[in-house]
Amino acid sequence: MPSPVQSTPAAQQFMVSVVLQREDSRATIKLVHAQVAAHEKKEAMSRTLRQVKAQYPGYAVLDVIATALQVRPEACAARPGLNA
């Protein structure tokens, strides 16, 4: 008997912020922001952390936060007042 088709939840947009500190200097801090599509907050954070660690060797992660974004649908050019 075939199993019912299960739908996967649509990806959400998250703003992920990562605070970095240079390992050899307490005075050097970097703040990195990324808008990430993911199914959940934890996934958005881990994906961003992997990229940031690869892009900024020599920096330690001090903190990471993620916030779900409310994304409005694109306006329809054929019907200008539709999404106003």
C-alpha positions in Angstrom: 0.0 0.0 0.0 1.6 3.4 -1.0 2.3 5.8 1.8 0.5 9.2 1.7 2.6 12.1 0.4 3.9 14.2 3.2 4.5 17.8 2.5 7.6 19.5 3.8 7.2 22.9 5.4 8.3 25.8 3.2 11.6 27.4 4.1 11.4 30.6 6.1 13.7 33.6 6.0 15.9 34.3 9.0 18.3 37.2 9.8 21.3 35.6 11.5 23.9 37.7 13.3 27.2 36.4 14.5 29.6 38.2 16.8 33.3 37.3 16.3 36.4 38.1 18.2 39.9 37.8 16.8 41.7 35.1 18.7 44.9 37.1 19.1 43.3 40.4 20.0 40.6 41.2 22.5 40.0 44.6 20.7 39.2 43.2 17.3 35.5 42.3 17.0 33.5 41.5 13.8 29.8 41.5 13.4 28.5 39.4 10.5 24.9 39.4 9.3 23.2 37.0 6.8 19.7 36.5 5.5 19.2 32.7 5.3 16.4 30.5 4.0 15.8 27.5 6.4 13.0 25.4 7.8 13.8 26.3 11.4 15.9 28.7 13.4 18.5 26.1 14.5 19.2 25.1 10.9 19.7 28.8 9.9 22.1 29.3 12.7 24.2 26.2 12.1 24.4 26.8 8.3 25.5 30.4 8.9 28.1 29.4 11.6 29.7 26.8 9.2 30.1 29.5 6.5 31.4 32.2 8.9 33.9 29.9 10.5 35.2 29.0 7.1 35.3 32.6 5.9 36.9 34.1 9.1 39.7 31.7 10.3 41.4 33.0 13.4 38.2 34.4 14.9 36.2 32.8 17.8 32.4 33.0 17.9 31.2 35.0 20.9 27.5 34.9 20.1 24.9 34.0 17.4 21.3 35.1 17.2 18.6 34.4 14.6 15.3 36.2 14.0 12.5 35.0 11.7 11.7 37.6 9.1 8.2 38.5 7.9 8.7 38.5 4.1 6.0 40.2 2.0 5.1 38.6 -1.3 6.4 40.3 -4.4 4.0 42.8 -6.0 2.3 41.7 -9.1 3.2 44.0 -12.0 0.0 43.1 -13.9 -2.2 44.1 -10.9 -0.4 47.1 -9.2 -2.9 47.5 -6.3 -3.0 43.8 -5.4 -0.3 43.8 -2.6 -0.6 47.4 -1.5 
